[in-house]
């Protein structure tokens, strides 16, 4: 574990360049940034000197530069909106190519501040109105609301349905994210539909394994592993109850699971730092339309994934944003009438302790131990 990367050092560093708010409950702390869409930058299970769980792009923050395509400052709970690719993409302008040169993150999801509506020691809420033109030429008018809450020990135990051993350090927080249709027409398969997309960027290590439980009784495709090229065989394991993916930040790739196979919990185990991460999220099995973010003109724009994991690595030109890895969840496609809203909840929990304590929690929540982990 990098002893210099603790919560207080990250808070002080980020605070030099962005507005920050600290939420706290006992030893647990969460750092929220109103000036960057109300994202959770990082958190700690053990106070100011505890390990800082979120990945932070120190170089970009300190540079003061605004990059052209995307400003990846980091953060372990960031509000984005899908789809990223396809004919209803909000990241590609009409008649552009689906490649890195034409990819453009909307500023309202990238560099813009959101309005801080209210805050106290346990929560912060934000709001933003936005226009999002898509690849097909439809301008989607959106009101976004977002609340971040830190959870106390009783709330963490209740949310997860477990007893937390006294010697286990933990932090838990939840983001509650809402989209409202402000157009005078419905969002549907002809106009394009949006989704709420929450991305968590976390610290990658050589011994970090992403764990994605799946419904083995579900129908259809189990896994999409071709987002940025086929995943190498030695970086992926398909078990009876879960998919394991190497989250070391050394090889760029992304995987996803669709609604017929999703379970509403994912996680990761970092043996080097002694960290088990759990993500729980809202999921309605009856919803089948999820936006497709593949960078191509799509035969089925609403056959996308519910959960994704991205592992960072060098880009084709040799540069690299990270290293980091991501745990991502998405809402169903927002098939909304004017004035209607859709909400997606995404809760993150970090546990720190000895391997045996963490393995017990993993068995309870993810259904597997650590013997198969990378």
Secondary structure, 3 states (H helix, E strand, C coil): CCCCCEHHHHHHHHHCCCCCEEEEECCEEEEEEHHHCCEEEEEECCCCCCECCECECHHHHHHCCCCCCCCCCECCEEEEEECCCCCCCCCCCCCCCCCCCCCCCCHHHCCCCCEEEEECCCEEEEEEEEEEECCCCCEEEEEEEEEEEEECHHHHHHHHCCCCCCCCEEEEEEEEEEEEECCCCCCCCCCCCCEEEEEEEECCCCCEEEEEEECCCCCCCCCECCCCCCCCHHHEEECCCEEEEECCCCCCEEEEEECCCECCEEEEEECCCCEEEEEEECCCCCCCCECCCCCCCCCCCCECEEEEEEECCCCCCCCCCCCCEEEEEECCCCCCCCCCEEEEEEEEEEEECCHHHHHHHHHHHCCCCCCCCC
